[in-house]
Amino acid sequence: MLRKILSMAFVMLLITITVDAQTVSKSEIIQTIKKGVPATQELLQRVPIDYYQNNNTLLHYAVQFRKRDVVELLVRNKIDLSRKGGRFYGTALQEAIYYGYLGIASYLLKEGTRVNIQNKYGETALHLAAKRGYLSMVNQLLAHGASKTIPDHNGNRPYDVIPNLSWESRKALEEALMVQASDLPNVSSHGQSRLKRDVLNQINQGRGNKNINIIDKKTRIDQSDVGININIHKINQF
């Protein structure tokens, strides 16, 4: 009997939380986030930390409005750093890079957000940083395990989306993002070393077969983020 009463009480508590959460509108969340930490702390008494609305987590909202203090509050409360949402259905890190909020992006990197997740266009955080010419952010992403070899849905790797900048800036980005032999999967069977070299040349010359995806060792660790397959045996299609 006691177990039944406790079960019913738990169900009623869940219903109450759900109803309260559903009454929080998008505009109310935005205004709350804009007000800062105290207001957001009050909001967290009404909605769970993983509250998701209009394709946004609370972290996405905080990034969009450049509320660094709220971002830090949410991180301290163990919000999922890597959940997708936002403008292009990517991570909050990608959102920060897109808007040029590089201080927030650096903070999220240090806090452990996963870097090889792809947005709805197949872009990783490294694609976005490369596309905007953010050399410092590119280097930070690479230092945190970002992959140079993941193609977006158009087959472009981060190296392929470097914009036309001054010669020095473009050269620095090209040197940072050029795929090296060490970035490709290890192969040991007879004749594969030459194929690996050919693949490397094709990628860096922008003539790679876009139907072939190469996953490097860094990405293999995080492959649940990217949803692409390792198929080294298809290299002979070049």
C-alpha positions as CSV (number, residue, x, y, z in Angstrom):
1,M,0.0,0.0,0.0
2,L,2.8,2.4,0.9
3,R,4.6,1.6,-2.3
4,K,1.4,2.4,-4.3
5,I,1.1,5.7,-2.5
6,L,4.7,6.6,-3.1
7,S,4.4,5.7,-6.8
8,M,1.3,7.9,-7.2
9,A,3.0,10.8,-5.5
10,F,6.0,10.5,-7.8
11,V,3.7,10.4,-10.9
12,M,1.9,13.5,-9.6
13,L,5.3,15.3,-9.1
14,L,6.3,14.5,-12.7
15,I,3.0,15.8,-14.0
16,T,3.4,19.0,-12.0
17,I,6.9,19.6,-13.3
18,T,5.8,18.9,-16.9
19,V,2.8,21.3,-16.6
20,D,5.0,24.0,-15.1
21,A,7.6,23.6,-17.9
22,Q,4.9,23.8,-20.6
23,T,3.7,27.1,-19.2
24,V,7.1,28.7,-19.9
25,S,6.9,30.4,-23.3
26,K,9.8,31.1,-25.6
27,S,9.6,34.9,-25.0
28,E,9.7,34.3,-21.2
29,I,12.8,32.2,-21.5
30,I,14.5,34.8,-23.7
31,Q,13.7,37.6,-21.3
32,T,14.8,35.5,-18.4
33,I,18.1,34.7,-20.0
34,K,18.7,38.3,-20.9
35,K,18.1,39.4,-17.3
36,G,21.1,37.3,-16.3
37,V,22.0,34.8,-13.6
38,P,19.5,35.5,-10.8
39,A,16.5,35.3,-13.1
40,T,17.9,32.2,-14.7
41,Q,18.4,30.6,-11.3
42,E,14.7,31.2,-10.6
43,L,13.8,29.7,-14.0
44,L,15.8,26.5,-13.1
45,Q,13.4,26.1,-10.2
46,R,10.6,25.7,-12.7
47,V,12.1,23.8,-15.6
48,P,14.8,21.0,-15.7
49,I,18.3,21.9,-16.8
50,D,17.8,19.9,-20.0
51,Y,14.6,21.9,-21.0
52,Y,14.3,22.0,-24.8
53,Q,12.0,24.3,-26.7
54,N,11.8,25.6,-30.3
55,N,14.9,23.6,-31.2
56,N,16.9,25.3,-28.5
57,T,18.4,24.3,-25.2
58,L,18.8,26.9,-22.5
59,L,22.5,26.9,-23.4
60,H,21.7,27.8,-27.0
61,Y,19.6,30.7,-25.8
62,A,22.4,31.9,-23.5
63,V,24.9,31.7,-26.3
64,Q,22.7,33.5,-28.8
65,F,22.3,36.5,-26.5
66,R,26.0,36.4,-25.5
67,K,25.3,35.9,-21.8
68,R,28.6,34.4,-20.7
69,D,27.6,34.5,-17.0
70,V,24.5,32.5,-17.8
71,V,26.5,30.0,-19.9
72,E,28.8,29.4,-17.0
73,L,25.8,29.0,-14.6
74,L,24.3,26.3,-16.9
75,V,27.6,24.5,-17.3
76,R,28.0,24.4,-13.5
77,N,24.5,22.9,-13.3
78,K,25.7,20.1,-15.7
79,I,23.8,21.0,-18.8
80,D,24.5,18.8,-21.8
81,L,27.2,20.8,-23.7
82,S,26.9,18.8,-26.9
83,R,23.1,18.6,-27.5
84,K,22.1,19.8,-30.9
85,G,19.8,22.8,-31.5
86,G,19.9,26.4,-32.5
87,R,20.0,28.2,-35.8
88,F,21.6,25.3,-37.8
89,Y,20.8,22.4,-35.4
90,G,24.3,22.2,-34.1
91,T,26.0,22.4,-30.8
92,A,26.2,25.5,-28.6
93,L,29.9,25.7,-29.5
94,Q,29.0,25.9,-33.2
95,E,26.4,28.6,-32.3
96,A,29.1,30.6,-30.5
97,I,31.5,30.4,-33.5
98,Y,28.8,31.3,-35.9
99,Y,28.0,34.5,-34.0
100,G,31.7,35.3,-33.4
101,Y,31.5,34.9,-29.7
102,L,34.9,33.3,-29.5
103,G,35.4,33.9,-25.7
104,I,32.3,31.7,-25.1
105,A,33.5,29.2,-27.7
106,S,36.8,28.9,-25.9
107,Y,35.1,28.4,-22.6
108,L,32.9,25.6,-23.9
109,L,35.9,23.9,-25.4
110,K,37.7,23.9,-22.1
111,E,34.6,22.6,-20.4
112,G,34.6,19.5,-22.7
113,T,32.1,20.0,-25.4
114,R,32.5,17.5,-28.2
115,V,34.0,19.0,-31.3
116,N,33.2,16.7,-34.2
117,I,29.4,16.8,-34.1
118,Q,27.9,17.9,-37.4
119,N,25.0,20.3,-37.9
120,K,22.2,19.9,-40.4
121,Y,24.6,20.9,-43.2
122,G,27.2,18.4,-42.1
123,E,29.5,21.1,-40.8
124,T,31.6,20.7,-37.7
125,A,32.8,23.5,-35.5
126,L,36.0,23.4,-37.5
127,H,34.2,24.0,-40.7
128,L,32.5,27.1,-39.2
129,A,35.8,28.5,-37.8
130,A,37.6,27.9,-41.1
131,K,34.8,29.5,-43.1
132,R,35.1,32.6,-41.0
133,G,38.9,32.7,-41.0
134,Y,39.2,32.4,-37.2
135,L,42.8,31.1,-37.1
136,S,43.0,31.1,-33.3
137,M,39.8,29.2,-32.9
138,V,40.9,26.7,-35.6
139,N,44.1,26.0,-33.6
140,Q,42.1,25.7,-30.4
141,L,39.7,23.2,-32.0
142,L,42.6,21.1,-33.5
143,A,44.2,21.1,-30.0
144,H,40.9,19.7,-28.6
145,G,40.7,16.9,-31.2
146,A,38.8,18.4,-34.1
147,S,39.0,16.4,-37.3
148,K,40.3,17.8,-40.5
149,T,38.9,15.0,-42.6
150,I,35.1,15.1,-42.0
151,P,33.3,16.3,-45.1
152,D,30.1,18.4,-44.9
153,H,27.1,17.4,-47.0
154,N,28.6,19.0,-50.0
155,G,31.8,17.0,-49.6
156,N,33.8,19.9,-48.4
157,R,36.4,19.5,-45.6
158,P,37.4,22.4,-43.4
159,Y,40.4,23.1,-45.7
160,D,38.0,23.5,-48.7
161,V,36.0,26.3,-47.1
162,I,38.8,28.7,-46.2
163,P,37.7,32.2,-47.5
164,N,39.8,34.6,-49.6
165,L,41.7,36.5,-47.0
166,S,45.1,38.3,-47.0
167,W,47.9,36.1,-48.2
168,E,49.4,35.6,-44.7
169,S,46.1,34.7,-43.1
170,R,45.1,32.3,-45.8
171,K,48.5,30.6,-45.8
172,A,48.3,30.1,-42.0
173,L,44.8,28.6,-42.3
174,E,45.9,26.3,-45.1
175,E,48.9,25.1,-43.2
176,A,46.8,24.4,-40.1
177,L,44.0,22.6,-42.0
178,M,45.9,20.7,-44.7
179,V,45.3,17.0,-44.2
180,Q,48.6,15.2,-43.3
181,A,49.4,11.5,-43.6
182,S,49.1,11.2,-39.8
183,D,45.5,12.3,-40.0
184,L,44.4,9.3,-42.1
185,P,43.6,5.9,-40.8
186,N,46.5,3.5,-40.3
187,V,46.7,0.9,-43.0
188,S,49.2,-1.9,-43.2
189,S,48.2,-4.3,-46.0
190,H,50.3,-4.5,-49.1
191,G,50.0,-1.5,-51.4
192,Q,47.8,0.5,-49.1
193,S,50.6,3.0,-48.2
194,R,50.6,4.2,-51.8
195,L,46.9,4.4,-51.8
196,K,47.0,6.4,-48.6
197,R,49.4,8.8,-50.2
198,D,47.2,9.1,-53.3
199,V,44.2,9.9,-51.1
200,L,46.2,12.6,-49.3
201,N,47.1,14.2,-52.6
202,Q,43.5,14.1,-53.8
203,I,42.1,15.6,-50.6
204,N,44.6,18.5,-50.5
205,Q,44.2,19.2,-54.2
206,G,40.4,19.5,-53.8
207,R,39.8,16.6,-56.3
208,G,38.8,13.9,-53.9
209,N,35.8,11.7,-54.6
210,K,33.1,13.2,-52.5
211,N,31.4,9.8,-52.1
212,I,34.3,8.6,-50.0
213,N,34.5,9.5,-46.3
214,I,37.7,9.1,-44.4
215,I,37.6,9.0,-40.6
216,D,40.8,9.8,-38.8
217,K,41.8,8.4,-35.4
218,K,40.4,11.4,-33.5
219,T,37.0,11.1,-35.2
220,R,36.9,7.3,-34.6
221,I,36.8,8.0,-30.9
222,D,33.8,10.4,-31.4
223,Q,32.2,8.6,-34.3
224,S,28.7,8.7,-32.6
225,D,28.8,12.4,-33.3
226,V,29.2,12.3,-37.1
227,G,27.4,9.3,-38.4
228,I,29.7,8.4,-41.3
229,N,31.3,5.1,-42.2
230,I,34.9,4.1,-42.4
231,N,35.5,2.5,-45.8
232,I,39.2,2.5,-46.7
233,H,38.7,-0.2,-49.3
234,K,36.8,2.2,-51.6
235,I,39.9,4.3,-52.1
236,N,40.6,2.7,-55.4
237,Q,37.6,4.6,-56.8
238,F,39.7,7.8,-57.3
